[in-house]
Amino acid sequence: MEVTWLGHSCFRLKGKEATLITDPPQKSSGYSLSKLTADIVTISHDHDGHNNPEAVAGEPRIIKGPGEYEVSRVLITGIRTYHDKQKGAQLGKNTAYVIEMEDLRFCHLGDLGHLPTPEQIEELSGVDVLLAPVGGYTTLDAAAAAQVVSLLEPKIVIPMHYKTEAATATLDPLDRFLKEMGASLGEPLAKLSVTRSSLPHDTQVVLLEYRRN
């Protein structure tokens, strides 16, 4: 499996049998997408930084909202969460996705804005790779994101949705989350290649560089 960060909350998960794109952003986010193709696109919520499936060519299956889905041997479970601490009263609903591809279990939290409930933790448990927002303001801040990591205990956590030179949204920088996690700012990877056998024993923070595709 190859994981590439395309900016904001957008990742490409590429396996042998399918390619999945998460939360493709509108250009207003500061991130631009081009020449993208995929079999599956997941949308966590209907905000400009996350809801641009038209940027993905071909005829991908578009998945929005809670439920269980199977596309090209990829199993996807959408779990209802919220964009804020008031059950969506301020910023609306959010869908976190558990994605099972090639013997690996990924979780994309979208714009989760609260600590998950015990029931949600159970649904999100057993994650190998967690894609987590860490930039605060309209989603988890660094401290809350670190708490979520401790609750879900993934093998790998990849931070997303934080301040970069490209981002137009008001967000905190990455270093706050790294400090909470006791991790250092190492050299970001162009992409992460991961298999079941290559997973670390303890939780590891992996940084990916923003790649203009």
C-alpha positions as CSV (number, residue, x, y, z in Angstrom):
1,M,0.0,0.0,0.0
2,E,1.1,3.5,-0.8
3,V,-0.2,6.6,1.1
4,T,0.4,10.0,-0.5
5,W,-0.7,13.3,1.1
6,L,-2.3,15.7,-1.5
7,G,-2.9,18.5,0.9
8,H,-5.3,19.5,3.7
9,S,-7.3,16.3,4.4
10,C,-6.8,14.7,1.0
11,F,-4.9,11.4,0.7
12,R,-4.4,8.9,-2.0
13,L,-4.5,5.3,-0.8
14,K,-3.2,3.1,-3.6
15,G,-3.3,-0.7,-3.5
16,K,-2.9,-3.4,-6.0
17,E,-6.6,-3.6,-6.9
18,A,-8.0,-0.1,-6.1
19,T,-7.1,3.5,-5.5
20,L,-9.1,5.6,-3.0
21,I,-9.0,9.4,-2.6
22,T,-10.2,11.1,0.7
23,D,-11.7,14.6,0.9
24,P,-10.6,16.2,-2.3
25,P,-10.5,20.0,-1.7
26,Q,-11.7,22.9,-3.7
27,K,-9.1,25.4,-5.0
28,S,-10.2,27.9,-2.4
29,S,-8.5,25.8,0.2
30,G,-5.1,26.7,-1.3
31,Y,-4.5,23.2,-2.6
32,S,-5.0,22.2,-6.2
33,L,-5.5,18.8,-7.7
34,S,-4.9,17.7,-11.2
35,K,-4.8,14.5,-13.2
36,L,-6.3,12.5,-10.3
37,T,-8.0,9.1,-11.0
38,A,-9.4,6.7,-8.5
39,D,-11.9,4.0,-8.0
40,I,-13.3,5.4,-4.8
41,V,-13.7,8.9,-3.3
42,T,-14.8,9.5,0.3
43,I,-16.3,12.8,1.5
44,S,-16.3,13.4,5.2
45,H,-18.5,16.6,5.1
46,D,-19.8,19.2,2.8
47,H,-17.3,22.0,3.3
48,D,-15.2,23.5,0.5
49,G,-11.9,22.0,1.7
50,H,-13.3,18.5,1.6
51,N,-16.0,18.1,-1.1
52,N,-14.6,18.3,-4.6
53,P,-15.1,14.8,-6.1
54,E,-15.3,16.5,-9.6
55,A,-11.5,16.8,-9.3
56,V,-11.2,13.0,-9.6
57,A,-11.4,11.7,-13.2
58,G,-13.0,8.5,-14.4
59,E,-16.1,7.2,-12.7
60,P,-15.2,6.7,-9.1
61,R,-17.7,5.5,-6.5
62,I,-18.5,8.6,-4.3
63,I,-19.1,7.7,-0.7
64,K,-20.8,10.3,1.6
65,G,-22.0,9.6,5.1
66,P,-22.5,6.7,7.5
67,G,-22.9,3.1,6.4
68,E,-21.1,0.1,5.2
69,Y,-19.8,-0.1,1.7
70,E,-17.7,-2.5,-0.5
71,V,-16.1,-1.3,-3.7
72,S,-13.4,-3.2,-5.6
73,R,-12.7,-5.4,-2.5
74,V,-12.3,-2.4,-0.3
75,L,-14.4,-2.4,2.8
76,I,-15.5,1.0,4.1
77,T,-17.5,1.9,7.2
78,G,-18.7,5.5,7.6
79,I,-19.2,6.5,11.3
80,R,-21.3,9.5,12.3
81,T,-19.3,12.0,14.2
82,Y,-19.5,15.8,14.5
83,H,-17.5,18.9,13.4
84,D,-17.8,20.5,16.8
85,K,-18.4,19.7,20.5
86,Q,-22.1,20.4,20.3
87,K,-23.1,17.5,18.2
88,G,-23.0,19.5,15.0
89,A,-25.0,22.5,16.2
90,Q,-22.2,24.9,15.2
91,L,-20.4,23.4,12.2
92,G,-22.5,20.4,11.2
93,K,-22.0,16.6,11.0
94,N,-18.9,14.7,10.0
95,T,-18.2,11.2,8.9
96,A,-15.1,9.3,10.0
97,Y,-14.2,6.4,7.7
98,V,-12.6,3.1,8.5
99,I,-11.1,1.7,5.3
100,E,-9.9,-1.9,5.0
101,M,-7.5,-2.4,2.1
102,E,-5.1,-5.3,1.6
103,D,-5.0,-6.5,5.2
104,L,-4.6,-3.0,6.6
105,R,-7.1,-0.9,8.5
106,F,-7.0,2.8,7.9
107,C,-9.1,5.5,9.6
108,H,-9.7,9.0,8.1
109,L,-11.2,11.2,10.8
110,G,-12.3,14.0,8.5
111,D,-13.0,17.2,10.4
112,L,-13.6,15.5,13.8
113,G,-14.2,18.3,16.3
114,H,-14.7,16.3,19.6
115,L,-13.3,13.4,21.5
116,P,-15.1,10.2,20.3
117,T,-17.6,8.6,22.6
118,P,-17.0,5.0,23.9
119,E,-19.3,3.7,21.2
120,Q,-17.4,5.5,18.5
121,I,-14.1,4.4,19.9
122,E,-15.3,0.8,19.6
123,E,-16.2,1.3,16.0
124,L,-12.8,3.0,15.3
125,S,-10.7,0.5,17.2
126,G,-8.0,-1.7,15.7
127,V,-6.7,1.0,13.4
128,D,-3.3,0.4,11.8
129,V,-3.0,3.9,10.2
130,L,-4.8,6.9,11.5
131,L,-5.2,10.1,9.4
132,A,-5.9,12.8,12.0
133,P,-6.7,16.5,11.9
134,V,-4.4,18.4,14.3
135,G,-4.7,22.1,13.3
136,G,-7.5,23.2,15.7
137,Y,-10.0,26.1,15.3
138,T,-12.7,24.1,13.4
139,T,-11.5,20.7,14.4
140,L,-9.3,18.9,16.9
141,D,-6.4,20.9,18.3
142,A,-3.0,19.4,19.1
143,A,-3.9,18.3,22.6
144,A,-7.2,16.8,21.6
145,A,-5.7,15.1,18.6
146,A,-3.0,13.5,20.9
147,Q,-5.8,12.3,23.2
148,V,-7.6,10.7,20.3
149,V,-4.4,8.9,19.3
150,S,-4.0,7.6,22.8
151,L,-7.7,6.4,22.8
152,L,-7.4,4.6,19.4
153,E,-3.8,3.4,19.7
154,P,-3.0,3.2,16.0
155,K,0.4,1.8,14.8
156,I,0.9,4.8,12.6
157,V,-0.6,8.3,12.8
158,I,-0.3,10.7,9.9
159,P,-1.2,14.3,10.8
160,M,-3.4,16.4,8.4
161,H,-5.4,19.6,8.3
162,Y,-2.8,21.9,9.8
163,K,-1.1,25.2,8.7
164,T,1.1,25.0,5.6
165,E,2.4,27.6,3.1
166,A,-0.4,26.5,0.8
167,A,-3.3,26.5,3.2
168,T,-5.7,29.4,3.2
169,A,-7.6,28.3,6.4
170,T,-6.7,29.6,9.8
171,L,-5.0,26.6,11.4
172,D,-2.3,25.8,14.0
173,P,1.1,24.7,12.8
174,L,2.2,21.1,13.0
175,D,4.8,21.6,15.7
176,R,2.2,21.9,18.4
177,F,0.9,18.4,17.7
178,L,4.5,16.9,17.5
179,K,5.2,18.5,21.0
180,E,2.1,16.8,22.4
181,M,3.2,13.5,21.0
182,G,6.8,13.9,22.1
183,A,7.8,13.5,18.4
184,S,10.5,15.5,16.5
185,L,10.1,17.3,13.2
186,G,11.9,14.9,10.9
187,E,12.2,14.9,7.1
188,P,8.8,14.3,5.6
189,L,8.3,11.3,3.3
190,A,7.2,11.8,-0.3
191,K,4.9,8.8,0.3
192,L,4.5,6.0,2.9
193,S,4.8,2.4,1.7
194,V,3.2,0.2,4.3
195,T,2.3,-3.5,4.7
196,R,1.0,-5.6,7.6
197,S,4.6,-6.9,8.3
198,S,6.1,-3.4,8.2
199,L,3.9,-1.9,10.9
200,P,5.8,-0.6,14.0
201,H,5.1,-2.2,17.4
202,D,4.4,1.1,19.1
203,T,2.5,4.2,17.8
204,Q,4.7,6.2,15.4
205,V,4.1,9.6,13.9
206,V,4.8,9.7,10.2
207,L,5.0,13.0,8.3
208,L,4.2,13.2,4.7
209,E,5.1,16.2,2.4
210,Y,2.4,17.9,0.4
211,R,2.7,16.7,-3.1
212,R,1.3,18.6,-6.0
213,N,0.1,15.7,-8.0
